[in-house]
């Protein structure tokens, strides 16, 4: 009975910390460390070893070194990582907000704002997450000006980016599909 209760401790800790602190990444890290400590009966050395072992297993480093074509997850993760870095750089530089203000001044109707959301999603088809983040941030001010709900903006951006990214031959999803087809014949 005690083991069943202790398995819930990391989950309860995660939800509590995330709810109180609003810092998801830190809460997740603390919960994973607590789970590792519980799994190793609070042996710190074994817990660190377990964490590193699981982390390296998920990176697929051995698979990547033994056969680069089979370790496809690392390439996709790196691609998405670099896209996220690009997004953060443009956001921190303020270029997204400057462009959003420019678009806000040019768009004169709610239909045009909706159309611009679709057009921007079309041009950022490299990755559905990048498209969703960038276009959502970019068009949020514009759609707020015309009282278009955030839910509708999310639908417009997601419906265009998610469906288009599968069809484009140089996107993260296409790379994943090609790798899966190559692996499974």
N, C-alpha and C positions, 0 to 999 in steps of 0.2 A: 504494500500500500504506500509506503514511504517513497519508493522509487517512482511510482506513478505521479505522485504530487511533485517531486523534484523535477520531473521532466517538463512540467508546466511552468516552472520558475523562470526560465529564460523568456518565454513568450509573455508572461505576465509582466516581467521586468521591462521588456521591450515596449509593450503597450503603455505601461505606466510612465516610463521615462519619455517616450515620444509625446505622450499627451501632456505631460507637465512642462517639458523643456522646449517642445516644438523643434527639436534638433534630431531629425530622423537618423542621419548617418552616425552620429555619436551614440545614439540609443542602440542602434543595430550593432555597432562595434562592441559596446559594453555587454550586450546580450550574448553575442557570439563568444566573447571571452568567458563569461559566466558559464555558458554551456560547455565550453572546453574544460573549464575547471571542474564542473560536475562530472563530466565523462571520465576524467582522470583522477577522481577522488581528491581534488584540490591539490594535486601535485603540479606545481608551477612549471617545472621543467618539462614534464610530459604534456602539459596543456599547451605550452608554446610550441613544442614539437608537433603536436596534433594540429594546431592551427596552421603552421607552416606546411605541413604535409598536405592538408586539405586544400590550402591555397595553391600550392604548386600542382596538385592534381587537377584542379580546375583550370589552370593556365595551359595545360597540355604541353608543357615544355618538352618532355621526353618524346612525345609524339611528333612535335614540330622538328626536333633535332634528328629523329630517326627517319622521318619521311615528311618533307615540307608540304607535299600536296595533301597529306592526310590530316595535318594539324590546321584545318581551315578555320576553326573557331578563333584562334589567336589573331588571324588576319582580319577577320570581321570585327573583332573587338578593338583592334588597333585603328581600323578605319573609322569606327564610330567614335572612338576616343579623340581622334584628330578632328572629326567634324564637331564634336562637343567643344574642343579647344577653340576651333574657329568661331563657333557661336559665342563663346564667352568673350573672346577677344573683340568681336564686333560689338557685343553688348557693352563691355567695359569701356570701349572707345567712344561709345555714344552714337555710333553711326546708325544703329537701328532706330533710335529715338529721333534723330535728325530726319531720317528718311520717313518715319511715321508722321512727323509734323508736316513734311513736304506733301505726302500723300493726303493727309487730312485737309490741307488747304486746296488740293486739286479736285478731290472727290466732292461732288455736289448733291448726290442723292443716295438713298439707302440701297437701291438696286445696283448702283455703280460700286458702292462699298462691298456688297456681296460679290460682285463680279471680280473686283480687284483681289479679294481673298482667294478666289479660285485661280486667277491668273498667277498670283505670287506662288501659290502651292504648285502650280504647273511648272514654274521655272526653278523651283528648289526640289527637284525630284530625286536627288542623289540618295537621300535617306528619309524615310518617313518621320523619324524623330526630329531630324534637323528641320524639315519642312514645318512640322507642327510647332516646334518651339519658335522658330524665326517668324513665320507668318502669323502665328498667334500673338506674339509680342508686338509685331509690326502693326497688325490690323486692329488690335484691341482698342487703341485710342480712336481710330477712325470709326469703328462700329459703335463705340460708346457715344460718339457725337450724334449718330443717327438713331440711337435707341434700339440697335439690333442686339438681341440677347447674346450673352457669351456662349450659351448652349448652341445657338444657331451658328455662331462663328466656329465653334469647335467642330460641329458637324461638317460645315463647308470645307474647312482646312483638312480634317481627317479623311473625309470621303475622297478628296482629290489626291492627297499625298499617299495614302495607303494603297489605293488601287493602282496608281501610276507607277509607284516604285517597284512593283512586281514585274511590270512590263519593260522597264528600261534596262538595257543590257549592261549598264555600269553603275549599279546600285548595290547596297549591302545585301539586300534580299536576293538579288539575282546571283550574287557570289555564293550565298548560302545554298541556293537551289542547285547551282552547277556543282558545287562540292558534294552535296548529298546525292545527286544523280551519279557523279563519278564514283563515289564510294559504294553505292548500292546497285550499280549497273544499269 
